[in-house]
Amino acid sequence: MFTGIVEEVGVVRSFVEGDLTIQARLVLEGAKLGDSITVNGACLTVTALHPDAFTVHTVPETLRRTNLSELKPGDPVNLERALAVGDRMGGHIVQGHIEGTAEVVSYTPDGADGLTARFRAPKALMRYIVPKGFIAVDGASLTVVDCADDSFTVTLIPFTREHTNLAAHSPGGRVNLETDIIARYVERLREP
């Protein structure tokens, strides 16, 4: 389980035959083989540790559902270690199970230091996205400002822009999405 509070932005070192190696610092502290680390919100298992990097292996299902297949050396990625028992939960319940991707539509300045980001998402996911609810975008826990039929907006505060890769995406780029697991369970339980 994760919180959606990005711990650091790592840098892709290489991506060869499913093995993704990421240069990092903070998430390596105490890391062991088999640990879970989210990369742009996707929960992945550490398969190798290096002095200043770690490697995870990706499988076709992960690559189909996420933006990870588009990564190349030098790209920034959001990283978070799994939540430890007893830690504060500053974001929301995030599993690291990406449901799909959204397209970056636009970034619009909002006041002196706000930035409104609009994302176009599949209708199948929009049903779980509500104003003032939460969404994990590339693994970052964010509050939804508003929704349309096929898109939603969030506000990126200066801290979020400085400590995630979210403002680095260009319009037309893809981001990973994870919606509220509780809403999905409630919907499933209501089915006949």
matplotlib code that plots the C-alpha trace (Angstrom):
import matplotlib.pyplot as plt

x = [0.0, 1.1, -0.1, 0.5, 3.0, 5.9, 9.2, 11.5, 11.9, 14.2, 15.8, 15.6, 19.1, 18.1, 15.2, 16.3, 14.2, 11.7, 14.4, 13.9, 16.9, 16.3, 18.8, 17.6, 18.8, 16.0, 14.0, 17.2, 17.5, 16.8, 15.7, 16.0, 15.4, 11.7, 10.6, 7.8, 8.4, 6.0, 7.3, 5.0, 2.4, 2.9, 3.8, 6.9, 9.3, 12.9, 14.9, 18.4, 20.1, 23.0, 24.9, 22.9, 20.0, 17.6, 16.1, 12.5, 11.2, 8.1, 5.7, 3.4, 0.3, 2.1, 3.3, -0.2, -1.9, 0.8, 3.0, 6.1, 6.7, 7.4, 10.2, 13.7, 17.0, 17.0, 13.2, 12.1, 9.8, 7.9, 9.0, 7.5, 8.3, 5.6, 3.9, 5.4, 3.1, 2.8, 3.7, 1.5, -0.8, -0.6, -2.2, -4.9, -5.0, -3.1, -2.4, 0.0, -2.4, -2.7, -6.1, -5.2, -3.7, -4.9, -3.7, -2.4, -4.6, -3.4, -1.7, -3.3, -1.9, -4.2, -3.4, 0.2, 1.4, -1.3, -1.3, -4.4, -3.8, -6.5, -6.3, -8.5, -9.4, -11.3, -15.0, -14.6, -12.4, -14.2, -17.1, -14.9, -13.5, -15.5, -15.0, -13.1, -12.4, -8.9, -6.9, -3.4, -1.7, 1.7, 1.5, 0.9, -2.1, -4.1, -7.5, -9.9, -11.0, -13.6, -14.9, -16.4, -17.6, -14.2, -11.7, -10.8, -8.7, -6.4, -4.3, -0.6, 0.8, 4.4, 5.6, 4.0, 5.5, 9.0, 8.8, 7.1, 7.3, 3.8, 4.6, 7.3, 4.7, 3.8, 0.2, -0.5, 1.7, 0.3, 0.1, -0.9, -4.2, -5.4, -8.9, -10.4, -10.4, -13.2, -15.5, -14.7, -15.5, -18.8, -19.8, -18.9, -20.8, -23.9, -24.0, -26.6]
y = [0.0, 3.5, 7.1, 8.9, 11.2, 11.1, 10.7, 11.7, 12.0, 9.4, 9.4, 6.5, 5.0, 2.2, 0.2, -3.1, -6.2, -5.3, -4.4, -0.8, 0.7, 4.0, 6.3, 7.3, 8.2, 8.4, 5.3, 3.3, 3.9, 0.5, -1.0, -4.8, -7.2, -7.9, -4.6, -2.7, 0.8, 2.7, 4.1, 6.7, 5.1, 1.5, -0.9, -2.8, -5.2, -4.4, -7.1, -5.6, -3.0, -0.8, 1.9, 4.7, 2.9, 0.0, -2.3, -3.5, -5.9, -5.0, -7.5, -7.0, -6.3, -3.5, -2.0, -2.2, -0.3, 2.3, 4.9, 3.0, 1.6, 5.2, 5.8, 6.4, 7.2, 10.6, 10.7, 11.8, 9.3, 9.7, 7.2, 6.1, 3.2, 1.1, 2.5, 1.1, 0.2, 3.1, 5.8, 8.8, 8.5, 12.0, 11.2, 8.5, 4.8, 4.0, 0.4, 1.1, -0.8, 1.4, 1.2, 3.2, 6.3, 9.8, 12.4, 15.7, 18.3, 21.6, 23.6, 26.9, 29.4, 30.0, 33.1, 33.9, 30.4, 27.8, 25.7, 23.9, 20.7, 19.1, 15.5, 13.6, 10.1, 7.1, 7.2, 3.9, 5.6, 9.0, 7.3, 7.1, 10.6, 13.2, 16.9, 17.1, 13.4, 12.1, 10.6, 9.3, 10.8, 9.2, 8.0, 11.5, 11.9, 14.9, 16.5, 16.7, 20.3, 19.6, 17.0, 16.9, 13.8, 13.0, 15.0, 16.3, 19.1, 19.2, 22.1, 21.7, 23.7, 24.9, 22.1, 19.4, 20.9, 21.0, 17.5, 15.4, 15.0, 16.2, 19.7, 18.1, 16.4, 18.2, 18.4, 15.2, 13.2, 10.3, 9.9, 6.9, 6.9, 5.1, 5.9, 5.4, 1.7, 2.2, 3.6, 0.6, -1.9, -0.2, -0.3, -4.0, -4.8, -3.1, -5.3, -8.1]
z = [0.0, -0.8, 0.0, -3.2, -1.6, -4.0, -2.1, -4.9, -8.7, -10.0, -13.5, -15.9, -16.5, -18.9, -20.1, -21.7, -22.3, -19.6, -17.0, -16.0, -14.0, -12.2, -10.6, -7.1, -3.7, -1.0, -2.0, -1.8, 1.9, 3.5, 0.2, -0.2, -3.1, -3.4, -2.0, -3.7, -5.1, -7.3, -10.5, -11.9, -9.6, -10.8, -8.0, -9.1, -7.4, -6.9, -8.7, -8.4, -6.3, -7.3, -5.3, -6.8, -8.6, -8.6, -11.2, -11.6, -14.2, -16.2, -17.9, -20.8, -18.7, -16.9, -20.2, -21.7, -18.8, -18.1, -19.7, -18.7, -22.2, -23.4, -20.9, -22.2, -20.5, -18.8, -18.2, -14.7, -12.8, -9.6, -6.9, -3.6, -1.2, 0.3, 3.4, 6.6, 9.5, 11.8, 9.2, 8.7, 5.7, 4.2, 0.8, 0.3, -0.1, -3.3, -4.3, -7.2, -9.5, -12.6, -14.3, -17.4, -18.7, -19.4, -21.9, -20.7, -22.3, -20.9, -18.1, -17.2, -14.6, -11.7, -9.7, -8.7, -8.1, -8.9, -12.1, -13.3, -15.1, -17.3, -18.2, -20.7, -19.3, -20.6, -19.8, -17.9, -15.4, -15.3, -13.5, -10.4, -10.6, -8.7, -7.8, -4.5, -4.6, -5.0, -7.9, -8.2, -11.3, -12.1, -8.5, -6.9, -4.7, -5.9, -5.3, -8.2, -8.9, -11.5, -14.0, -17.4, -19.3, -20.6, -18.5, -15.1, -13.6, -10.6, -9.2, -9.0, -6.1, -6.3, -4.0, -6.1, -9.3, -7.7, -6.2, -8.9, -12.7, -13.3, -14.7, -16.9, -19.2, -22.4, -23.7, -25.6, -23.2, -21.1, -17.4, -15.3, -13.3, -10.3, -9.1, -5.6, -4.7, -2.3, -5.0, -7.2, -4.4, -3.6, -7.2, -7.4, -4.2, -5.6, -8.7, -8.6]

ax = plt.figure().add_subplot(projection="3d")
ax.plot(x, y, z, "-o")
ax.set_aspect("equal")
plt.show()
